[in-house]
Amino acid sequence: MVFRPGLFRKFLFALLAIAFATLVWLPGLNVQAQSATKSPIPLPEPFTPVADYANVIEPDTRRRLEAIYTNLKQRADIEFAVVIVPTTGERDIFEYSLDIARGWGIGSKEGEKNGFLLVVAVNDRKYFTQVSNHLEGDLTDGLVGQIQRERLVPQFRRGNYNQGIYDTIQAYIATLAEKRGFSIEGIDQSYAYRESREQQPRLEPTGVMSSSCFTLGVIVFVIIIILLSMRRGGGGGCLNMFLLGSLLNRGGRGGWGDSNSGWSGGGFGGTGGGGGFGGGFGGGGDFGGGGAGGSW
């Protein structure tokens, strides 16, 4: 094998460029990972499992849902919450609801940490249900989407938020009761759903996904430029390396630019606080993004 100094230098330069890009890019990834696991915005105290910051829930509906919550917690060790807000601001409702589910610690601290959360943004006309990891096998994304389309959306379009929310929660719990073999007082088991072929793709955190795709595209594009310039014998090595590093650094930090907007602890009026909830949720917060959502 003949040693070729020129080829070796090009190969070495390419390795150095990739290494330099990795060192610059990794801190951005670390920031994104921390943002994904920790809520970057202050959350309200969970005084009640039915937190209505848009003033749409009637007292009777609240009492019935809170009674169901207590029975479900005692009988099956499953927690749930309903959060109604006027808007999620600039934040995607997927991120917003996931932050609340984790931040409130919905689900028991021990065991399977089972729980689910329904978030409704009235002025945005959007909703999303987050399902904890160990319940995803029973409340699949497709099943949650079907329940919402059949129970929640028709009522919401008529302006009947109380019936839509109550029927949706009842359908979730009746489905869990049938699949897990328990019964809950106040739940009509005819509301139970079974898996069908119809599937509803869940809403994804599009800002994060598009940022990752953009950053990957920048990496590929700039590395190709560097390799082509070396192949032509160009002398822009340092400039190319600087360009690669600066672009990747910008891309690595830009994916969560909206993470500080959205929920503000005292930003909503309404009747979020309530009685009879004690010390809040169990502290689980074991949510990975399973569930479904949409608009009406």
C-alpha positions in Angstrom: 0.0 0.0 0.0 1.4 3.4 -1.1 1.3 6.1 1.5 -0.1 9.3 0.1 0.5 12.4 2.3 -2.1 14.5 0.5 -4.9 12.0 0.8 -4.0 11.4 4.5 -4.1 15.2 5.2 -7.6 15.4 3.6 -8.8 12.4 5.6 -7.4 13.9 8.8 -9.0 17.2 8.1 -12.3 15.6 7.6 -12.1 13.8 10.9 -11.1 17.0 12.7 -14.0 18.8 11.2 -16.5 16.1 12.3 -14.9 16.0 15.8 -15.1 19.8 16.1 -18.7 19.8 14.9 -19.6 17.2 17.5 -18.0 19.1 20.3 -20.0 22.2 19.3 -23.2 20.4 18.7 -23.4 18.2 21.8 -24.0 21.0 24.3 -27.0 22.0 22.3 -28.3 18.5 22.4 -27.8 18.4 26.2 -29.9 21.6 26.6 -32.6 20.0 24.5 -32.6 16.9 26.6 -32.8 18.8 29.8 -35.7 20.9 28.4 -37.5 17.8 27.4 -37.3 16.2 30.9 -37.8 19.3 33.1 -40.6 21.8 32.8 -39.1 25.2 31.9 -42.2 27.1 32.9 -43.8 27.6 36.3 -46.9 25.4 36.8 -49.9 26.2 39.0 -50.3 24.3 42.2 -52.6 21.2 41.6 -55.3 22.0 44.1 -57.9 19.8 42.4 -57.9 17.2 39.7 -60.3 19.4 37.7 -58.5 22.7 37.2 -60.7 25.1 35.2 -58.9 28.3 34.3 -61.4 29.2 31.6 -64.5 29.1 33.7 -66.5 26.6 31.7 -67.0 23.7 34.2 -70.2 23.7 36.2 -70.0 22.9 40.0 -72.0 19.7 39.5 -69.7 18.4 36.8 -66.7 19.2 39.0 -68.1 17.3 42.0 -68.9 14.3 39.9 -65.4 14.2 38.3 -63.7 14.6 41.7 -65.8 11.8 43.1 -64.8 9.6 40.2 -61.2 10.6 40.8 -61.3 9.5 44.4 -63.0 6.1 43.6 -60.5 5.4 40.8 -57.6 6.2 43.0 -58.8 4.0 45.8 -59.9 1.1 43.6 -57.3 0.9 40.9 -54.5 3.3 42.0 -54.9 5.4 38.9 -55.0 9.2 38.9 -56.3 11.6 36.3 -56.5 15.4 35.8 -58.5 17.7 33.7 -57.0 21.1 32.9 -58.9 23.7 31.0 -57.2 27.0 30.0 -58.0 29.8 27.6 -54.9 29.3 25.5 -51.5 27.7 25.6 -49.9 30.8 24.1 -47.2 30.1 21.6 -46.5 26.6 22.9 -47.7 23.5 21.2 -50.4 21.8 23.2 -48.4 18.5 23.1 -45.5 20.1 25.0 -47.7 22.1 27.2 -49.8 19.0 28.4 -46.6 16.9 28.8 -45.1 19.5 31.0 -48.1 19.6 33.2 -48.4 15.8 33.4 -44.8 15.5 34.5 -44.7 18.6 36.6 -47.8 17.8 38.6 -46.6 14.2 39.2 -49.8 12.6 38.1 -49.8 8.9 39.1 -48.7 7.1 42.1 -45.1 7.5 43.2 -44.6 3.7 43.5 -45.6 0.8 41.3 -46.7 1.5 37.7 -47.4 5.3 38.4 -50.6 5.1 36.3 -52.4 8.3 35.3 -53.7 10.4 32.4 -54.3 14.0 31.8 -56.8 15.8 29.5 -55.9 19.4 28.6 -58.3 21.7 26.7 -57.4 25.1 25.4 -60.7 26.8 24.8 -59.8 29.8 22.7 -57.3 27.7 20.7 -60.0 25.1 20.1 -57.4 22.4 20.8 -57.1 19.4 23.2 -54.7 16.7 24.1 -54.7 13.7 26.4 -51.4 12.5 27.8 -51.3 8.8 28.9 -48.7 7.5 31.3 -46.3 4.8 30.1 -47.9 1.8 31.8 -51.4 2.7 30.6 -50.5 3.1 26.9 -51.1 -0.6 26.3 -54.8 -0.2 27.4 -55.4 3.4 26.3 -53.5 3.3 22.9 -53.0 6.4 20.8 -55.6 5.2 18.3 -58.2 4.4 21.0 -57.7 7.8 22.8 -58.1 9.5 19.4 -61.3 7.6 18.6 -62.8 8.4 22.1 -62.1 12.1 21.7 -63.5 12.3 18.2 -66.7 10.5 19.2 -67.2 11.8 22.8 -65.4 15.2 23.0 -65.5 16.9 19.6 -69.2 16.7 18.9 -70.1 18.2 22.3 -67.4 20.9 22.1 -68.7 22.0 18.7 -72.1 22.6 20.3 -70.4 24.5 23.1 -71.1 21.8 25.7 -67.8 21.5 27.4 -69.1 19.9 30.5 -70.7 16.9 28.7 -67.8 16.5 26.4 -65.2 16.4 29.1 -67.4 14.2 31.4 -68.2 11.7 28.6 -64.5 11.5 27.5 -63.3 10.8 31.1 -66.0 8.3 31.6 -65.0 6.5 28.4 -61.4 6.4 29.4 -62.1 4.9 32.8 -64.8 2.4 31.5 -62.2 1.2 29.0 -59.6 0.8 31.7 -62.0 -0.9 34.0 -63.0 -3.5 31.3 -59.4 -4.2 30.4 -58.0 -4.3 33.9 -60.9 -6.0 35.6 -62.2 -3.5 38.1 -65.4 -1.6 38.6 -65.9 2.1 39.6 -69.0 3.6 41.1 -70.5 6.3 38.9 -69.0 4.9 35.7 -71.3 3.5 32.9 -69.5 0.5 31.5 -71.3 0.8 28.2 -68.9 3.7 27.5 -66.0 1.2 27.3 -64.1 1.1 24.0 -62.4 -1.7 22.3 -59.5 -1.5 19.9 -60.4 -1.1 16.2 -58.5 -0.6 13.0 -59.1 3.1 13.0 -56.1 4.9 14.2 -55.5 8.6 15.1 -51.9 9.8 14.7 -51.0 11.8 17.8 -49.8 15.4 17.6 -46.1 15.6 17.8 -43.9 18.4 19.2 -43.3 19.7 15.7 -40.9 22.5 16.8 -38.5 19.9 18.3 -38.8 17.5 15.4 -38.3 20.2 12.7 -35.3 21.6 14.6 -33.6 18.2 14.7 -34.2 17.6 11.0 -32.9 21.1 10.2 -29.7 20.5 12.3 -29.1 17.2 10.6 -29.6 18.7 7.2 -27.0 21.5 8.1 -24.5 18.9 9.1 -24.8 16.9 5.9 -24.8 20.0 3.7 -21.7 21.6 5.3 -19.7 18.4 5.4 -20.4 17.8 1.7 -19.2 21.4 0.9 -16.0 20.8 2.9 -15.3 17.5 1.2 -15.9 19.0 -2.2 -13.6 21.9 -1.5 -10.9 19.5 -0.4 -11.4 17.4 -3.5 -10.8 20.5 -5.6 -7.7 21.4 -3.6 -9.3 24.5 -2.2 -7.7 26.2 0.8 -10.7 27.2 2.8 -10.2 24.6 5.5 -10.3 26.9 8.5 -13.2 28.9 7.1 -15.2 25.7 6.4 -14.5 24.4 9.9 -15.6 27.8 11.5 -18.8 27.8 9.3 -19.7 24.3 10.3 -19.2 25.0 14.0 -21.2 28.2 14.0 -24.1 26.8 12.1 -24.3 23.7 14.2 -24.1 25.7 17.4 -27.0 27.9 16.3 -29.0 24.9 15.2 -28.4 23.0 18.5 -29.7 25.9 20.6 -32.6 27.0 18.4 -35.0 24.0 18.8 -36.5 25.2 22.1 -36.8 28.9 21.4 -40.4 28.9 22.5 -40.0 26.9 25.7 -40.2 29.8 28.0 -43.5 31.1 26.6 -46.9 29.7 27.5 -47.9 28.9 31.1 -47.4 31.5 33.8 -48.3 30.6 37.3 -50.8 33.4 38.0 -51.7 34.1 34.4 -55.2 32.7 34.5 -58.2 33.7 36.5 -61.0 31.2 37.2 -61.6 28.5 39.7 -58.5 26.4 39.4 -58.4 25.8 43.1 -60.8 23.5 44.8 -61.4 21.6 48.1 -61.0 18.0 49.1 -57.8 17.3 47.1 -55.4 17.2 50.0 -51.7 17.1 49.2 -52.1 16.8 45.4 -51.1 14.0 43.1 -49.0 10.9 44.0 -45.8 12.2 42.4 -45.5 9.8 39.5 -45.3 11.9 36.4 -44.2 8.8 34.3 -45.3 10.2 30.9 -43.4 9.7 27.6 -45.7 11.5 25.2 -48.3 8.7 24.6 -51.8 9.8 23.8 -53.6 11.8 21.2 -55.0 15.3 20.5 -56.6 17.5 17.9 -58.9 20.4 17.4 -62.6 21.0 17.0 
